[in-house]
Structures are given as C-alpha cells and as structure tokens.
Amino acid sequence: MMSYLSLFLLGAALVAYTWRDTFDPESVRKARVLVTGASKGIGEQMAYHYAQFGAQIVITARREDHLKKVAEKCVKLGAQRVMYVTGDMSDPADPTRVIKHAVDKLGGLDYLVLNHVGNSNVEFWNRDADHVRSLMQVNFVSYVQLAGAALPVLEKSGGSIIVVSSLAGKLITPFVAPYTSTKFAMNGFFGTLQNELAIQKSNVSVTIMILGLIDTESAMNKIRSFTTMTAYPASEAALNIIKAGATRQKEAFYPWFHYFTCLFKDWLPITRNLLISDLTMQKLD
C-alpha cells in the first residue's frame, strides 16, 4: 500500500506535468481581448503583455485619463489595435454596455478577462451591510453580467472567459469579510459555469486564476500593517493569467505553491488556525 508521502509525491508530479508551460504566444496574436480593471495594477500589466503579443485590445475602467495612458503605451508595445471605454461596474447598466462596445469595435471577442475589483478596507467587519451589497455588485454581479452578455459572442469564436480571483476566495481569513464573500461567490459561480458548459459541450472555456498577495500599490497600502507575507510582482502575475487563459486551464494558481496552500487547508485545518492566530496577534499588537 502506498504511503501518504508517496501519494503526495505522485500528486505533485502530476500537478507539475499538468502545469508545464505549453503557452504559444502566437495563440493570442490578433486575438480580440477585453480586459476590465485595466487602468492600473494587474489589469494594466495584462494590457501591456497582450500588446506585446500583438493582440487587439479593448481596456476598460472608470478613469479615462489612466486608460488613455495605458492605451498609448499598448500601441508602442505592439498591439494590433487598442481602444478604451470607461465603465463603472457599480452601475448595473455598464457591464452590458461595455461588452457591446468591445464587440462592435473588435468585430467579435476571443478573450473576456474579468479583473476589476471594488474598494474595501482591511479591518474587522463594521456591520455595514450596504457596503457588502455594493461590493457584491462590483466584484461579483458585474462579473456575471459581463459573462452573460459575452457568452453568445464567445460561443461563435470558441473563446475564453478568464476570471481573476484570489486566495481569499479559497481560505477564510479575518479582516476582509466583505471582499472574501465576493470571491467565494465568484469561485462558486464560475466553477459551476465550467461544469454546465462542459455538460452542454460548449466550446467556451472558463479559467479561474487564484492569486496570492500581489505587489500592486493599492494592495500594499492596505495590508502593510497586517502581514509580513511576501508580495509577488504584478507583471509576472499578469503573464501567468494570460498563459492560463490561453491554454484553457480550468484553475490556476500564482504563485504556484498556493495550490498546495489550498490543498493543505483541507488536510491540515490546524494550519489555518495558526495563520489566523498570527494575523490576530499582529493586529492587536
């Protein structure tokens, strides 16, 4: 009978084989891509990578001045075409409008990259249910609206939906209750959508990307006094997201070892308790 260690090593080998880098940059050349939350952070970096690969890009976010600067740099980096459209995902009417704009401008869609995120503080929950409701619209409901509006077009192109999620949607941790709730909802919905599309023999793929702590300015400003965890580069995270979507992975992790973080939290729940204890002591100190 195989030991637990042998099973673990076998599993690790299978994971390594599954995650081998099979990405071909040509697969996204001239691809029609819509990236949300693209005015800064990970979304901005994804726009630059897609531009370098020669994609046709529509970027969206709330701030037109930031979008304009990102679009100008994308042109210099080699994008086939780049356009931008402002959109406020807290407005229930904007997701459908943004999809229509992108499809009209690009003549179709190959990749829908859902990356935007609403503002939420790192703190004990202050019992503000209205904030949870508004954050759900931005971080979850708008994702569903965008996917729903894009699916008929993606069916025609055999395209992909790439959902940028978080370790917070896999592990329950303190100080981020509203944010965590939106990510759990996102993972649950798009995980179910993967299954339903498979049952329907759809040619549309859904990739859920689970990110650890990334060194974006907004993230670092919020968590600086809460954790000493290592933050990883936004540019590298962005490239890994693109590769996972292009190779049609169902679920991917960056950094890669967070696959095992999620695995161990089910096998060894005491590690979660120790982590929470450590975070709580840091906060109370």
C-alpha positions as a printed NumPy array, in Angstrom:
array([[  0.   ,   0.   ,   0.   ],
       [  1.337,   3.425,  -0.92 ],
       [  2.292,   5.716,   1.955],
       [  0.868,   9.208,   2.314],
       [  4.261,  10.607,   1.288],
       [  4.267,   8.503,  -1.876],
       [  0.762,   9.666,  -2.724],
       [  1.777,  13.259,  -2.132],
       [  4.85 ,  12.966,  -4.362],
       [  2.807,  11.304,  -7.079],
       [  0.239,  14.076,  -6.853],
       [  2.95 ,  16.723,  -7.015],
       [  4.417,  15.086, -10.132],
       [  1.01 ,  15.017, -11.804],
       [  0.431,  18.667, -10.944],
       [  3.848,  19.618, -12.338],
       [  3.078,  17.779, -15.576],
       [ -0.346,  19.417, -15.863],
       [  1.129,  22.876, -15.265],
       [  4.042,  22.55 , -17.685],
       [  4.341,  25.672, -19.824],
       [  2.653,  24.944, -23.159],
       [  1.821,  28.569, -23.929],
       [  2.33 ,  29.653, -27.539],
       [  2.443,  33.466, -27.971],
       [  1.021,  33.016, -31.47 ],
       [ -2.212,  31.79 , -29.897],
       [ -3.033,  35.336, -28.761],
       [ -1.635,  37.246, -31.744],
       [ -4.501,  39.217, -33.302],
       [ -6.83 ,  37.807, -30.633],
       [ -9.713,  40.115, -29.681],
       [ -9.425,  40.813, -25.96 ],
       [-11.428,  42.804, -23.434],
       [ -9.656,  43.471, -20.116],
       [-11.577,  45.03 , -17.227],
       [ -9.926,  46.961, -14.403],
       [ -7.139,  47.849, -16.822],
       [ -6.195,  51.346, -15.686],
       [ -3.713,  50.164, -13.058],
       [ -2.253,  47.158, -11.281],
       [ -2.647,  43.664, -12.691],
       [ -5.106,  44.756, -15.386],
       [ -2.688,  47.371, -16.681],
       [  0.104,  44.795, -16.801],
       [ -2.115,  42.332, -18.67 ],
       [ -2.856,  45.008, -21.263],
       [  0.886,  45.502, -21.806],
       [  1.545,  41.777, -22.183],
       [ -1.327,  41.35 , -24.638],
       [  0.043,  44.326, -26.581],
       [  3.492,  42.737, -26.785],
       [  1.879,  39.562, -28.115],
       [  0.185,  41.587, -30.857],
       [ -3.403,  41.255, -29.668],
       [ -6.355,  43.536, -30.427],
       [ -7.387,  45.046, -27.118],
       [-10.226,  46.951, -25.522],
       [ -9.475,  48.097, -21.991],
       [-11.991,  49.419, -19.519],
       [-12.025,  51.046, -16.077],
       [-13.557,  54.131, -14.504],
       [-10.783,  56.68 , -15.085],
       [-10.454,  57.86 , -18.676],
       [ -7.153,  59.678, -18.136],
       [ -5.485,  56.49 , -16.873],
       [ -6.985,  54.397, -19.656],
       [ -5.682,  56.809, -22.262],
       [ -2.118,  56.499, -20.935],
       [ -2.307,  52.701, -20.837],
       [ -3.691,  52.624, -24.388],
       [ -0.87 ,  54.844, -25.658],
       [  1.742,  52.545, -24.153],
       [ -0.004,  49.475, -25.601],
       [  0.356,  50.966, -29.079],
       [  4.083,  51.462, -28.531],
       [  4.42 ,  47.861, -27.299],
       [  2.959,  46.435, -30.498],
       [ -0.79 ,  45.984, -30.058],
       [ -2.569,  45.347, -33.366],
       [ -5.292,  47.703, -32.176],
       [ -6.148,  49.215, -28.824],
       [ -9.239,  51.081, -27.699],
       [-10.66 ,  52.046, -24.354],
       [-14.104,  52.59 , -22.891],
       [-14.913,  53.927, -19.446],
       [-17.17 ,  51.809, -17.304],
       [-18.339,  51.858, -13.704],
       [-19.15 ,  48.303, -12.656],
       [-21.142,  49.554,  -9.673],
       [-23.707,  50.697, -12.264],
       [-25.784,  47.651, -13.306],
       [-26.21 ,  49.104, -16.808],
       [-22.489,  49.39 , -17.587],
       [-21.402,  45.731, -17.956],
       [-23.697,  45.118, -20.937],
       [-22.758,  48.468, -22.469],
       [-19.032,  47.704, -22.197],
       [-19.443,  44.282, -23.838],
       [-21.453,  45.796, -26.707],
       [-18.814,  48.488, -27.229],
       [-15.97 ,  45.952, -27.298],
       [-17.767,  43.582, -29.675],
       [-18.727,  46.442, -32.004],
       [-15.175,  47.786, -32.101],
       [-13.404,  44.423, -32.402],
       [-15.958,  42.637, -34.56 ],
       [-16.205,  39.825, -32.028],
       [-14.42 ,  38.61 , -28.915],
       [-11.92 ,  35.847, -28.159],
       [-10.975,  36.595, -24.536],
       [-13.026,  38.212, -21.801],
       [-10.677,  38.969, -18.898],
       [-12.562,  39.835, -15.701],
       [-10.194,  41.596, -13.359],
       [-11.8  ,  44.702, -11.807],
       [-12.326,  44.987,  -8.066],
       [-14.146,  47.408,  -5.779],
       [-12.632,  49.218,  -2.847],
       [-12.783,  47.542,   0.548],
       [-10.788,  48.21 ,   3.687],
       [ -8.764,  45.66 ,   5.643],
       [-10.423,  45.764,   9.057],
       [-12.808,  43.978,  11.392],
       [-16.268,  43.924,   9.819],
       [-18.074,  47.098,  10.88 ],
       [-21.58 ,  45.637,  10.359],
       [-22.103,  47.722,   7.219],
       [-24.384,  45.519,   5.112],
       [-24.763,  48.205,   2.453],
       [-21.041,  48.059,   1.737],
       [-21.219,  44.282,   1.31 ],
       [-24.147,  44.722,  -1.082],
       [-22.362,  47.355,  -3.2  ],
       [-19.127,  45.351,  -3.236],
       [-21.068,  42.294,  -4.417],
       [-22.279,  44.307,  -7.415],
       [-18.743,  45.287,  -8.432],
       [-16.793,  42.14 ,  -7.52 ],
       [-19.386,  39.503,  -8.37 ],
       [-22.673,  40.541, -10.003],
       [-20.965,  42.624, -12.694],
       [-18.74 ,  39.617, -13.499],
       [-21.882,  37.542, -14.037],
       [-23.41 ,  40.295, -16.184],
       [-20.289,  40.624, -18.326],
       [-20.024,  36.867, -18.803],
       [-23.708,  36.567, -19.665],
       [-23.531,  39.338, -22.244],
       [-20.329,  37.943, -23.792],
       [-21.209,  34.229, -23.926],
       [-23.15 ,  34.3  , -27.229],
       [-20.206,  36.035, -28.909],
       [-17.635,  33.74 , -27.304],
       [-19.645,  30.713, -28.479],
       [-19.144,  31.898, -32.055],
       [-15.381,  32.325, -31.642],
       [-14.714,  29.368, -29.349],
       [-13.356,  31.92 , -26.915],
       [-12.468,  32.06 , -23.25 ],
       [-13.52 ,  33.742, -20.032],
       [-10.65 ,  34.433, -17.646],
       [-11.703,  35.185, -14.069],
       [ -9.11 ,  36.794, -11.811],
       [ -9.865,  35.564,  -8.318],
       [ -7.968,  35.385,  -5.061],
       [ -6.722,  33.095,  -2.339],
       [ -9.301,  34.96 ,  -0.247],
       [-11.939,  33.023,  -2.179],
       [-10.401,  29.743,  -1.025],
       [ -9.278,  30.462,   2.541],
       [-11.319,  32.147,   5.248],
       [ -9.227,  34.828,   6.92 ],
       [-10.063,  37.761,   9.211],
       [-10.255,  41.485,   8.346],
       [-11.611,  41.035,   4.796],
       [-15.123,  39.641,   5.28 ],
       [-16.853,  41.673,   2.511],
       [-14.044,  41.048,  -0.012],
       [-13.791,  37.358,   0.86 ],
       [-17.536,  36.861,   0.44 ],
       [-17.398,  38.249,  -3.106],
       [-14.511,  35.97 ,  -4.059],
       [-16.186,  32.854,  -2.667],
       [-19.294,  33.774,  -4.663],
       [-17.191,  34.294,  -7.793],
       [-15.386,  30.967,  -7.465],
       [-18.643,  29.141,  -6.827],
       [-20.461,  30.673,  -9.777],
       [-17.739,  30.299, -12.379],
       [-16.803,  26.839, -11.142],
       [-20.422,  25.828, -11.687],
       [-20.449,  27.549, -15.077],
       [-17.445,  25.439, -16.111],
       [-19.435,  22.288, -15.352],
       [-22.561,  23.491, -17.114],
       [-20.645,  24.482, -20.258],
       [-18.96 ,  21.065, -20.273],
       [-22.341,  19.309, -20.   ],
       [-23.614,  21.413, -22.899],
       [-20.448,  20.581, -24.887],
       [-19.748,  24.287, -25.278],
       [-16.532,  25.385, -26.956],
       [-16.123,  28.237, -24.44 ],
       [-13.531,  27.721, -21.712],
       [-13.564,  29.298, -18.245],
       [-10.292,  29.802, -16.383],
       [-10.314,  30.751, -12.693],
       [ -6.997,  32.278, -11.62 ],
       [ -6.269,  32.16 ,  -7.884],
       [ -3.795,  34.859,  -6.892],
       [ -1.822,  35.233,  -3.693],
       [ -0.577,  38.586,  -2.452],
       [  0.47 ,  40.768,  -5.41 ],
       [  2.554,  43.919,  -5.083],
       [  0.054,  46.379,  -6.537],
       [  0.081,  49.809,  -4.941],
       [ -3.493,  49.531,  -3.643],
       [ -2.922,  46.094,  -2.088],
       [  0.333,  47.063,  -0.408],
       [ -1.159,  50.23 ,   1.068],
       [ -3.994,  48.241,   2.633],
       [ -2.168,  45.246,   4.081],
       [  1.142,  46.77 ,   5.144],
       [  0.291,  46.74 ,   8.865],
       [ -1.47 ,  43.365,   8.764],
       [  1.012,  40.859,   7.369],
       [  4.637,  40.221,   6.536],
       [  3.788,  37.842,   3.691],
       [  5.87 ,  38.172,   0.533],
       [  4.133,  40.058,  -2.268],
       [  4.749,  38.879,  -5.826],
       [  5.185,  41.011,  -8.991],
       [  2.056,  42.238, -10.754],
       [  3.683,  41.878, -14.168],
       [  4.505,  38.229, -13.564],
       [  1.03 ,  37.582, -12.174],
       [ -0.462,  39.18 , -15.294],
       [  1.608,  36.977, -17.599],
       [  0.579,  33.847, -15.701],
       [ -3.076,  34.829, -16.011],
       [ -2.727,  35.24 , -19.779],
       [ -0.939,  31.906, -20.137],
       [ -3.553,  30.063, -18.066],
       [ -6.374,  31.501, -20.163],
       [ -4.65 ,  30.834, -23.482],
       [ -4.002,  27.198, -22.541],
       [ -7.596,  26.871, -21.303],
       [ -6.749,  25.731, -17.792],
       [ -9.771,  25.342, -15.543],
       [ -7.983,  26.602, -12.448],
       [ -4.506,  28.01 , -11.999],
       [ -2.525,  29.494,  -9.113],
       [  0.04 ,  32.265,  -8.829],
       [  2.362,  31.83 ,  -7.07 ],
       [  2.101,  28.144,  -7.992],
       [  2.586,  26.85 ,  -4.447],
       [ -0.787,  28.218,  -3.366],
       [ -2.27 ,  25.118,  -4.961],
       [ -0.771,  23.267,  -2.005],
       [ -1.85 ,  26.031,   0.403],
       [ -5.433,  25.303,  -0.606],
       [ -4.847,  21.563,  -0.514],
       [ -3.33 ,  21.592,   2.968],
       [ -6.052,  23.769,   4.464],
       [ -8.426,  20.825,   3.948],
       [ -5.921,  18.184,   5.043],
       [ -4.427,  20.151,   7.937],
       [ -7.   ,  22.693,   9.198],
       [ -4.726,  23.498,  12.146],
       [ -2.506,  25.487,   9.744],
       [ -5.439,  27.8  ,   9.058],
       [ -5.984,  28.311,  12.787],
       [ -2.3  ,  29.131,  13.301],
       [ -2.391,  31.635,  10.439],
       [ -5.476,  33.335,  11.844],
       [ -3.913,  33.422,  15.311],
       [ -0.768,  35.045,  13.892],
       [ -2.738,  37.656,  11.959],
       [ -4.855,  38.464,  15.001],
       [ -1.801,  38.945,  17.231],
       [ -0.231,  41.254,  14.633],
       [ -3.407,  43.322,  14.518],
       [ -3.802,  43.543,  18.29 ],
       [ -0.131,  44.45 ,  18.756]])
